[in-house]
Amino acid sequence: MSTAKANDVVKVHYTGTLVSGEVFDSSLQREPLQFTVGSGQMIKGFDEAVTGMELNEKKKVTIPCAEAYGEKNDQLIQAVPRTDLPADMQPEVGQTLVATNPNGQQTHVLVVDVDPESITIDANHPLAGQDLVFEIELVEIG
């Protein structure tokens, strides 16, 4: 029987949950996810979980945060003076903004605090610091 190995193009269905059971993503209502095994397209733990799976095999894996989106990095949380924001902006806690660094690279940030002088933004990935649980089904090996 065929098994997934490095450089294979595979398709999987998956459901990702937090350890609490809260679903954060699922492919079950859409097309399966396609990626190349071992290419760095996926988080390390997901890639490793699919490697060696047989066609139509299902498995459930817990991926520690170090093999997912890493630990939360406190250096990615910072206050931004309101004078640096567009004059018409009305930021709210929970809002996602696009920030541009001095090199012109854009990143999504989450507003985590708002006060009269500044806002606090968090540039960590939303799943940073979380262990993730995936139910994976390998549906195609290309």
LODRENDO-391520 format. One record per atom (N, C-alpha, C): residue in three letters; x, y, z. Coordinates in pm, whole numbers, plus 50000, padded with zeros to 5 digits. Each point is the difference from the previous one (the first is absolute). Layout:
# residues N
ALAXYZ...
# end
This chain:
# residues 142
MET500854988150000MET499155011950000MET500895012450000SER499545010449934SER500765012449985SER499965008350129THR501145005550038THR500075008750117THR500595013449960ALA499605010350073ALA500475013649972ALA501455001550045LYS500805005949913LYS501415002450032LYS500425013749948ALA501185004250038ALA500515013249960ALA499875002049850ASN499585012049962ASN499825004649862ASN498744994749931ASP499214991450068ASP498714995949944ASP499025011650011VAL499205001949895VAL498905009650006VAL498804992050051VAL499465004450114VAL498904992750064VAL498805009150018LYS498854993750022LYS498795007150038LYS499484993650128VAL499665008650096VAL499484995250128VAL498755007850037HIS499124993150072HIS498935006950071HIS500465000650145TYR499665010750067TYR500445001650139TYR498995008350078THR500044998250130THR499325008950093THR501035003350107GLY500225013050021GLY500945004650101GLY499265005650119THR500384995450119THR499385005050122THR501085003950100LEU499605008550094LEU500855002950114LEU499854988450097VAL500864999250099VAL499924989350099VAL498645000350070SER499395011750011SER498695001650063SER498874993749918GLY500294996749872GLY498974994449912GLY499425010149904GLU500345012950017GLU499495010549911GLU500614998449860VAL499134998949898VAL500464998649861VAL500495013649950PHE501225000449944PHE500505012449942PHE500054999449848ASP499964987949941ASP499994998949855ASP499634985849960SER499394998649883SER499644986949948SER499855000849849SER500404989449931SER499844999449854SER498764991849962LEU499274995050097LEU498924990549969LEU498905005849912GLN499785013150004GLN498965006249918GLN500555006449873ARG501244996649966ARG500615005449878ARG500934989549940GLU500725003949899GLU500944990949936GLU501104995950098PRO500554987949984PRO501114996050087PRO501205009549982LEU500815000850101LEU501215008249997LEU501084992649922GLN500615006749903GLN501084994149922GLN501315006750037PHE501044991950020PHE501335005350028PHE501054989649966THR501255004449994THR501124991149974THR500644996350133VAL500054987350030VAL500544995250127VAL501475004150013GLY500355005650114GLY501385003650030GLY500505012749935SER499125007649935SER500445011949927SER500005012750085GLY499474999150124GLY499935011850084GLY498725007949981GLN499074994949920GLN498725006949980GLN499114999150124MET500194989550078MET499164997450117MET500845001550127ILE499295001650114ILE500755000150125ILE500704986650017LYS501135000150067LYS500864988250011LYS499254987750050GLY499235001550107GLY499314988650059GLY498974993849908PHE499345008249918PHE499004994849905PHE500724992149891ASP501065005749947ASP500814993349897ASP500474986450051GLU500524999750122GLU500514987550057GLU498884989950021ALA498805004850036ALA498874990950023ALA499564993249870VAL500045007149889VAL499564994449872VAL501054990549943THR501285002750025THR501064991349950THR499794985850054GLY499944990549907GLY499834985950038GLY498554995550005MET499055009249986MET498594996049998MET499704992449870GLU499094990450009GLU499554992749883GLU498765006849943LEU499764997949871LEU498835005449934LEU498734995850075ASN499115009550025ASN498734998350074ASN500174997650149GLU501235000550050GLU500224998650145GLU499525012750070LYS499474998050120LYS499605011150086LYS500834999350127LYS500365011650052LYS500715000250127LYS499705013050074LYS500214999650129LYS499835011750086LYS501345002550068VAL500515012249987VAL501305003550057VAL499905012950080THR500795000550106THR500145012550076THR501385005649967ILE500015012449955ILE501245006449959ILE500355010750103PRO501134998450070PRO500405010150098PRO500275013449930CYS499785010850073CYS500125013349939CYS501375002149935ALA501054993850051ALA501335001749941ALA500064994649857GLU499144990349967GLU499964994349865GLU498825005549920ALA499335010150057ALA498875006449933ALA500395014549971TYR499465009450077TYR500285014249976TYR500935006150105GLY500624991550082GLY500975004750098GLY499355006150124GLU500865003750094GLU499555006750122GLU499645014349967LYS499175006050083LYS499725014449985LYS501295007750025ASN500265009949917ASN501205008250013ASN499565013850050ASP500375003250124ASP499605012850059ASP500555012149924GLN501084998049925GLN500565011149922GLN499105003949882LEU499064991249967LEU499075002949891LEU498735007150048ILE499985003550129ILE498895007650058ILE500555013850034GLN499425010349941GLN500545013450024GLN498945010849992ALA500295010850069ALA499115011749999ALA500375008849881VAL498975005349935VAL500185009049887VAL499315013150034PRO500735011249999PRO499355012850029PRO498895002949899ARG498915005650049ARG498895003349910ARG500435009949892THR501045008050028THR500495009549900THR500594992849878ASP500354987150014ASP500524992249888ASP498894993649916LEU498755001550044LEU498874993949931LEU499315010249910PRO499284995349898PRO499225009449919PRO499015007550089ALA499805012949974ALA499165008550085ALA498574995050012ASP499494993649895ASP498614995550002ASP499824985850055MET501074993750043MET499914986250049MET499404999650140GLN499064990950018GLN499374997750131GLN500294985550041PRO501204997150050PRO500354986250032PRO499184994550117GLU499724987049993GLU499274993250105GLU500724987150037VAL499914996150127VAL500584987350045VAL499384988749918GLY500844991049950GLY499554988749919GLY500085002649850GLN500235012449962GLN500105003749859GLN501344995349944THR500004995349875THR501224996349931THR500405011349906LEU501265004050009LEU500545010649914LEU501154994449918VAL500345007149893VAL501184996549922VAL501055010650029ALA501154995550050ALA501105009150031ALA501114998049897THR500705010649969THR501124999349906THR501275003750075ASN501004991249993ASN501275002850070ASN500885008949913PRO501135004850053PRO500865009149922PRO500504994249868ASN500034986649988ASN500434993649875ASN498874998949898GLY498795004550038GLY498864999349910GLY499204987150010GLN500454990850087GLN499304987350017GLN498745002050084GLN498894994149956GLN498745001450072GLN499734987850086THR499385002450116THR499624989250090THR498675003550066HIS499254989850033HIS498745002050071HIS500285000850149VAL499385009450067VAL500165001750144VAL498615001050063LEU499924996050125LEU498755000550074LEU500055011250102VAL498975008250006VAL499925010650101VAL499584993350131VAL500865001150103VAL499704993450128VAL499675009950111ASP500295012949978ASP499665010250099ASP499925013649930VAL499105008350050VAL499825013549944VAL499895009750117ASP500785010949995ASP499845010750099ASP500115013449927PRO499795011150067PRO499995012949929PRO501315003649929GLU501144995350051GLU501285003749940GLU500574989749902SER499604987350015SER500624989649917SER499074988049985ILE500424991149909ILE499364986949991ILE501104989650018THR499664988450050THR500964989150012THR499634989549897ILE501014996149921ILE499794990149895ILE500834987550029ASP499494988749951ASP500664987050016ASP500224994249861ALA501264998149961ALA500334994749868ALA500264984950003ASN499794993550115ASN500144985550006ASN498934993449914HIS500284988249947HIS498974992249930HIS498894997350102PRO498745000449959PRO498904997750096PRO500084986650075LEU500684990149943LEU500114986950066LEU501354998150071ALA500835010450006ALA501284999050071ALA499744996750147GLY500834991450055GLY499874996150140GLY498984989150025GLN499384995049894GLN498954989850014GLN500494986549948ASP499724989450077ASP500144986549947ASP498774997649914LEU500174993549885LEU498914998149904LEU499714985249981VAL498734996749982VAL499584986349976VAL499414999449860PHE500494990749919PHE499494998449864PHE499494985849979GLU498814999049940GLU499524987449945GLU500265001149851ILE500794990749947ILE500475000649862ILE499584987449927GLU499545001649875GLU499724988749912GLU500745002549870LEU500884990749962LEU500745001049875LEU499124994849887VAL499575008949909VAL499054996249897VAL500634998349860GLU501225005149982GLU500654998349869GLU501505001750014ILE500744991549928ILE501455001449988ILE500275001549851GLY500565011649961GLY500215002949858GLY501314995049951
# end
